[in-house]
Amino acid sequence: MRLIAKKRVEEVSKEPVLPREGQVICVVEEIIGADHARVRCVDGMTRVCRIPGKFRRRVWLSEGDVVLVTPWDFQPSKGDIEHRYSKEELRKLIANNVIPKEFLESMGVI
């Protein structure tokens, strides 16, 4: 019987996706259904956002998740969800002052 040492898989520390011009960081308030979610954004607006097909199959969204949203040009109260941040990415965004910690505390995320 031969013993084979298992390799330790170390997580690669990747940099979080930063919001580009026209994008805003939001917290999911409610999953409405029909692939839509209501989100509260850092800029103070509440938007109804579409969950794209690539998320429906691979990434599960739930209330309290922090997401990156691209608002629609022709209807600013709506938008598309582009990315869901992990807890590690959130820590890095807070450390780099991209997201105000008070906003996440008021939404009950932290």
N, C-alpha and C positions, 0 to 999 in steps of 0.2 A: 504494500500500500504506500503510495507516494503522496506526500503532503505538498500542496502548492500554496505558496504565500499569496494572500489576496492583496491586490493593490489598493491603497487608500486613494480614493478619489477626492481631490481637493477642489472645492468650489472656486471657480474663477470669479474674482471680484470685478464685475463689470460696472462701468459708469452708468448712472441712470440717464434716461432720455430727458433732455432739457426742453422746456417749451420754446418753440420758435415764435417768430412774430405771427400774431393772429391766433395762437393757441393759448389755452388757459387750463390751470390745474383745478380739479373739482373733486367733490366727495359725493358718492352715490347715496341719495336719500331713499329712493324707492325704485324697485323694479316694477314697471308698469305692466309689462306684458307686450306681446306682439313685437318683441325685439326692441323695446324702448325702455329707457330709464330716466328718472328725474334726478338731476344732479344740482348741488349747490356749489357755485364757483367762487374762486378767490376774489373776483371782481365784483361780487355782491349779487350777481344775477342767479336766478334759478332757471335752468334750461331743461328741456325734454330732448334727450339725445338718443340717437339711433345706435344700436349695437350691431356692428358690421358682421358679416358672415364668418370672417376669419376668427372672431372672438366666440361666436355661438358654438363653434365646434371644438375650440381648443382652450379657451380661457373662460372660467366661470366667474361671473360678477355677482357680488352680493352687496347688501346695504352696508355702508361704512368703508367700502373700498375707495382708494384714491386713484383717480384716472386723469388722463390728459385728453382734453376735448378741443376740437376745432369747430368753432361756431360757424354757422352758415352766413355767407355774405348777405344774402337776400332776406334772411329771417333770423336775426340775432338771438331770438329766444329758443332756437333749436340748434343742434350740432351733431357731430359724429364723435364717438369715442375712439381714440387712436391707440391708447396704451393704458395698461393697469400697472400701478407701481407696487412692488413688493415691500415688505417691512424694511429690508436692508436699504433699498433705494430711497425710502422715505427718510431714514436716518441721515443719509448722505445729502439729500435735498435740504433738510433742516439745518445741517451743519454748514452748508454753503449759502444759507439764507435765500434759497430760491422760494421756499414755502414758509410763511409765517407760522411759528409753532402755536400761536394763539388761535389761529384759524382752525387747525386740526383739533385743538383742545375744545374749542367751542362746538365742534361737530361730534365730539365724543370718539374720535379716532385713536387718540393717544391716551 
